[in-house]
Amino acid sequence: MKVTPYLQFTDGNCREALAFYERVLGGKVTGSMNFGETPDGSPVGPEWDDKVMHAHFEADGLALFACDSPPQWQQKPGGIALTLTVDTPKDAERIFAALGEGGTVTMPMDETFWATRFGMLTDRFGMPWMVSCDKPMP
């Protein structure tokens, strides 16, 4: 069994967000389907035909699903954050800075008792992230 986070973009900017994550995380979209490509036609109307109904993103051990979320299906993130654990402090700093472009830092990148580098932010697409380079466990 594995858990795959499903990101729902409420402003119709799923494609833009995934392109951003491709650049920042070095991954790629491995599959995507628009609402207008469904066999029975768009379940939410023709104005959504070019919006992403489902996409799969992969980057170095990370897998995400994503979609544009019509208003009647919207679920804003709450009580959860996407956590990236990286190998080096340099990677933590780089990824944190890139994800933070246009976003809001909620805890600046710094050393903690469990990590050489740790920080929290919400990216410009409204997704909460934690970036960590953990210290070795005793």
N, C-alpha and C positions, 0 to 999 in steps of 0.2 A: 504494500500500500504506500502511496505517496500523496502529499498534499501539494496542489498547484494553486497559488493565489490567482484569483480572477479579478482583474482591474476593470471597473466600470467607469467610463469617462462620460460625465454628464453634460459636457459642453460640445459634444460632437467632434472632439479633437483626438480621438484614439490614434489615428494614423500619424498625426504630428507627434504625439507622445511616444509612440513606438519608434519613430525615426530618431527622436531625442535619446531614448534608451539604447538604441543601436549605437549611436555615437558615444555616449557616456560609458556604457557597459561593454562595448565591443561585441555585442551579440547580433542576432538577426531574427527577423520574422520568418518563421519556417512554414507558415500557412496562414491564409486569410480569406474570409468570405464576406461579401457585402450583403446587406438585407435584400437587395434587389436580385441576388443570385440564388435565392432559395427556390426549391422546386415549385412551391405553390404561390410564389410571389411574396412580397414583403408583408410580414404580419403587422406592420405599424404604418403602412401607407407609403405612397411613391416618393414623398419628400425625404424618406430615409433610405431610398434605394442605393445611394452611393456611400452610406455610412457603414462602418465595420460591425457586422453581426457577431463575428468570432475571429480571433487571431491567436496564434501561438507564437511566443517569443522565447528564444533560448540564448543563453550566454554563460559559458564556463560554469556549468553546474546549476545554473538558475533556469527555471522554467516558469513562465507566466502565461496565463490566458488573458485576453483583453477584448473589450467591445465598446462601442458607443451605446450609451444607455438612454433609451427613450424615457421621457418624463414619468410614464406610468410604471417603469421598471427601476427607477433610480434608487440606489442605496449608497449613501455617502459613507466613506470609511469612518469607523468609530471603534475605539478600543483595540486597535491592531496597527502594526507597522510592518513594513517590509524591511527585513534585516539582512544586510550584506556583511559577511565576515570575510575579510581579505587577509592575505599573507604578510603584507608589509605596511608599515606606517605611511610610506610614500604613496602606496595604492589607496590607502584610506583617505589621505589628504586630497589626492587627485579626484577620486570619485565623489567625495563629499562636496568639494568645490564645484564640480561639474553639475551634480544633481541639484545643488543649491542655486544655480543660475536662474534668476527670476522667481525663486521660491522664498520660503521663510525658514530661517534657522531657529529651532526651538531649544537646542543645546549645542553651543559651539564645540567644534572638534577640540579635544583635549585629552590628557592622560587621566585615567581613572584607576581605581584599585584593581580592576579586572582586565583593563585594556591599555595598551600603549597609546592607542588613539581611539576615541569614540565620540560620535556626534549624532544629533537628531535634527531632522528638517522635514518640511513639507515642500515637495517640489512644485513647480509652477502649474502643474496639472492637478494639484490637490491631493497627491499621494504622499502619505507619511513614510519616511525612511529612517532607519538607524544604520550607521556605517561603523564597523568595528574592526580593529586589529587587536585580537585578544592576546593577553599575556599567557604564558604557559601555566597550566593548572598545577598546583602542588601535588 
